[in-house]
Amino acid sequence: YLQSMPKSVTIKLREKHIGGACQLFFRSSPLKIVRGIAQFMFDETGDRYLDCINNVAHVGHCHPHVVEAGRNQMSLISTNNRYLHDELVILAERLVKTLPKPLSVCFLVNSGSEANDLALRLARIHTKNKDVITLDHAYHGHLTSMIDVSPYKFNLPGGPEKPDWVHVAPVPDVYRGKYTYPDDSQSVELLGQLYADEVGVMCRKSKKEKGGVCAFIAESLQSCGGQIIPPDGYLKKVYEYVREADGVCIADEVQVGFGRVGTHMWAFETQDVIPDIVTMGKPMGNGHPVAAVITTPEIAKSFCDTGVEYFNTYGGNPVSCAIANAVLDIIEEEKLMERAHRVGNHLLNRCEELKHKHSLIGDVRGKGLFVGVELVTDRKTRTPATAEAKHIVNRMREEKILISRDGPDSNVLKFKPPMVFSSQDADRLVDTLDRVLDELKGNTRTVTNLKLEVRVTPIDDVNAEAVLKTNMTQLLKSS
Ligand code: PMP
């Protein structure tokens, strides 16, 4: 399985021909991944990595049933959805069965961005309103229309300007958000109300000044903003406000759907709400590009009544549908939702234990196999430990464990592994993290009385980090 091209040649070709904006993980020393099985990935030297971040490889990398379904359908026919095909209607029926009424009409698309773009289009046509309410730090996709509603992107220094019809509500982060626990309230429910009221104010203003809201779009648990679990009652109240202002509620389940939260198939269910439009993607094809929008007959009718055909060349092609059906088979047969619940609880408990040992851990939160560990330099001020988080992600990679970090200050360690992740994997992850955190304590003690000035000359070498490390080690030894 080893790829024949030396890694250095792959890097050179990539630098030459792939847009620089497409960033690599571990930029100074990127990984070349050539194969995956279940929760593991292998590099070109055969080294095996425990994958704790790939929520796309939902049922495990290269699951044989998914591969087989794709291969079979590929050898029969792949065409567009203007022809009848059983895989398409079976998939639609199966997805609808997982959702509450009246969500029953599907549109098959190819990516999460496309799904959210279509959701917004449906909302516009149905409500005839323009104002969209989104959450701070949210990301909903790479299309121009989605960057418009993604503060995660438009708030970056080089990002585009926020359109005036987009309104950004505070993210319901009870640890480091606008209202925190226990500073602003002793009751989490009340925090839900405080955060929801922020959306309520926007809704009333929009209704008064513009005639109404088009949509409220949010991940039911915000992943891009740093693994945020909203307080109980938050979405319920928000949805009420949005509907009072004639808007529709879009639940972006692109990252958090398909049973990841362990207790439910869809993350919005943990907030006891029913959206008007649900978008899904990533895990749906286990790596194959397939996504969907599911809405109510009423909203679908408004779209149909425009008389404009919706045609999507690849959306709903039989190969994608066969693959998505295979993914659903595995979620059911291997009881992956129950597994996410069991293993997720174990992982959360173990992370909580770590919190008692390491003061760098300020908060541990999650649902199922969607877990965040927020690092702070000071628990009282909750100051983000960004540099430490970066160091930890890199050290874990050296230990052959892949994790990532996110949040506005990039200080939240993110775990969202394939759902075949086991309790033993969780133990290995936490034990290694424990060791790395111990090291960090040791390092801090060693360097507190040292003041070093390091001048770094940029060099065109992928091993720059290793070279720097060796030089630093020698410098420390000699000083
Ligand atoms: N919504 C959310 C919450 C996402 O995380 C992403 C991708 N990271 C998208 C939408 C866009 O999906 P895609 O990259 O498949 O277009």
Boltz pocket constraint, residues with backbone or C-beta under 6 A from the ligand:
constraints:
  - pocket:
      binder: B
      contacts: [[A, 110], [A, 111], [A, 112], [A, 113], [A, 114], [A, 116], [A, 139], [A, 140], [A, 141], [A, 142], [A, 219], [A, 223], [A, 224], [A, 252], [A, 254], [A, 255], [A, 281], [A, 282]]
      max_distance: 6.0
